[in-house]
Amino acid sequence: MGVRLMVVDDHRLLAEALASALKLRGHRVLAAAAPAAGAAELVVQRAPEVCLIGTSTPAEPGMFDPIVKIKRERPQVAVVVLGPVPSPRGIAAAFAAGASGYVRHDERIEGVERAIMKARSGEAAVAPSLLQGAFAELLNPAAQPDDEGQRLLQMLTPREVEVLVRVADGEDTRLIAAGMGIAPSTARTHVQRVLMKLGVGSRLEAAALAARTGLLDRAGPVGGVPAAPELPSINNSGHV
């Protein structure tokens, strides 16, 4: 017997695609709504058995407020969050708000369906490793890293951090090379390593990620050593 579902996501196309896939597997999808901010009222009205709520920013303050409202007014509704690979802080926030599960966005439809069935039966629909991290965060928040920016910063060497700051400032390869006193080919290699470590495909994405996570604020000024002062020019007579 299929489950009465609602699918809510900030990206309407994703919500509708997931709803269609679940319908093909025999489930009764009541609505595919967007954005997630308006989910609570719709879920309270329709009272599905399970609600899937998608998010791209699980650690953002207030992201799971709709879940709090749903669980307060319709406690029988099981809520499963669909999101990116979460930090312990993000998944802890989801469960603290009342979610029954957390599934990664890149999970296959079979995995999403298993999470739905577990949530409907009252089980925790989450991978054990993610659940362990969530409990650790709830019990001892100070033991976790401050934020994603700090984690990303620890992945980069000091030189790569300088490259990232320069990329965020809009410098091209030539300017990066000149500013750091290295060959353009070396600067290009550093940029590629930064993109690879951050898991992004372009300089624009790297700059956006660095700004969003606060990494730039932690990095400080570019270059660990102040530039040498420019020497005054001397004319042929030996005068400055």
N, C-alpha and C positions, 0 to 999 in steps of 0.2 A: 504494500500500500504506500502510495506516495506521501510526501510531506507537504503541508501547506507552508509555503515560503514567501518571504519578501526579499528582494535584492536591492540594495541601496549603494550607490557609488557616486563620487564626484564626477566621474567620467561616464556619461550616459551610455556611450557605445559599449563600454566594458560591462555595465550593468545589464544591458539588453542582451549582449552576447552570452553572458553567464546564465541569465534567465532562460534563454532559448535552449542552451545545452541541458539545463536541469529539467526543462519541460520534456525534452526528448527522452529523458531517463525516467519519465513517469511521475514527476513531481508537479504539484499544483502551485505555480508561481503567481501570487496575487498581484504584484506590481514590481516594476523596475524603475525606481525613482532616483532623481538627482536634483540638487546636491544632498550630501549626507546631513547637512545642517537642518534640513526640514524633515528628516527621517522620523523623529520621535512621534510627531503628531499623526503621521500616516500609519505608523505601526500600531499606535494606541487605538486608532479607529478600526483597522482591519484585523488586528489580533491574530497574526499567523502563529504557527507552532515554532518556527525558527526564522530569524531575520539575519541575513548576511549583510554586514556593513563594511564597505571598502574604504580604505584610507591610504594616502601616500605619506602621511606625517604622523605616525602613531605616538611620537613623543611630544607633540605640540600641546601646550596647555589648553585644556578645554575640549580637546578633540573627542573625548568620549562622554561629554555631557549628555548627548542624546541617549546613550545607553543607560545612564543614571535615571533619566526621565522614563524610559521604557520600562525598566525594572521596577520603578516605583509605582507606575500606574498599571502595568501588565506583567507582574512578576512571573507568570507562567510562560512568557515568551522567552525562548532561548536565543541569545545573541552570539553570533560567531563573527569575529573580525577578520577581514581579508586585508593583508598589508604586506609591506616589504619585510626583509630580514630585520627583526626588531632588536633594539637594545633591551636589556633587562628592564630598564625604566619604562620603555614603551609598553611591553607586554604586561608588566606589573600594573600599569595604569589601566589597561583594558580590563584585567580581571578585577581590579579594585572597583571599577565602575559597574561591574556586574556581568561582564561577558562570560559565556560558557566555553569559548574556544578562540583560538587564533590560528589562522591558516595563511601561509605565504601566498602572495599573488601568483607566483609561478608554479603553484601546486597543480598537478593534473586534476581533471574533473573527477576522477575516481577518489582522489584524496579529499576534495571538497565535499563530495557526497558522504564519505565516511565521517567527516567532521559533523555534517548535518545530522546524521543518524545518531552519533554519540551525544550531541548536544540535546537532541529531542529526548533521549533516554535519561538525561540528567548527568551524563559523564562529562569529564573535562576533555574537550576536543582540542588537544594541543600536544605537540611532540614532547616527550619527557624532558629533553634537554632544555627546551624553551620554558617549560613549567618550572624546572629547577631554578633557572635564572630568575624567573619572576618572583618566586618565594624568597630567594636570597635578597632581591632588591627590596621587597616589602619588609623583611625582618631586619635588614641592615643596609639602609640606603648609602651610608657613608663608605661602604666597602666597594661600591661600584665606581667606575670612572665618572668624572664630572659630566661629560657630554660627548657627543660625536666628534666635535671639533678637537678635543683633547686626544681622542683615539686616533684620528687621522693625522694629527701633528706628530704623534709618536711613530707613525709609519714612515715618515719622511726624514731624510738626512738634513742637517742644517743648510747645505747647499741647495737641496731640492725645495726646502721651505722658501729660501730666497727667490728661487726661480718661480715658485707659485705666486709669491707676493708680486713679483714683477709682471707675471702674466695677468694677474688681477688688475694691475695698474695700466694694462693695455699695451705693454711693451712687446714688440715683435722680436723675432730671433736675433736680428742685428743689434737692437738696443740692449737685449739681455746680455749678449756676448760682450758688448762694449762696457756695459755697467759692471760686469763681473770680471772683466779682464780675461776672457776665455775665447776660444775659437767658436765661430758660429756653429760648426758641426757638433762641438761639445755641448753648446747651449741647446741645440736641437735634441740631442740625446737626453739631456736632463729633462727637457719638457716632456718627451715621450715617456720617460720613467715616472714622472709625476702623474701623467694621465693614467698610466697603467695601474699605479698604486692606488689612485683614488677611484678607479673603476669607471672612468668617464671617457667619452670619445672625442672631445674637443676642448680647446682652451676656454671657450665660453662656458661650457659645462663645469670645468674645473674652477673657474672664477666664481660661478654662481654657487657651487657647493661650498667653497671656502668661505664665501660671505654668509651663506645661510647657517653654517654650523659655528660661526664665530672663530674659525681657524685664523683668519687674518688678524683679529684682535689679539690673539695669543702669540702670533708670530713676531710682532714688534717691527721695528724699522728694517728695511732690506739691508743685507750686508752686515756681517758681524764686526767688520773693521771699518772705521770711518775712512772716507776717501782722502787721499793725499791732497794738500792744498795746491791750487794751480799756481805755478811759478810765474812771476811777472816777466814780460818779454824784455829783451835787451837789444838796443839798437847797435849799429856798427861802431859807434863811438864808445861803447861800453857803458852808456847811461841807461837807467831803467826807463 
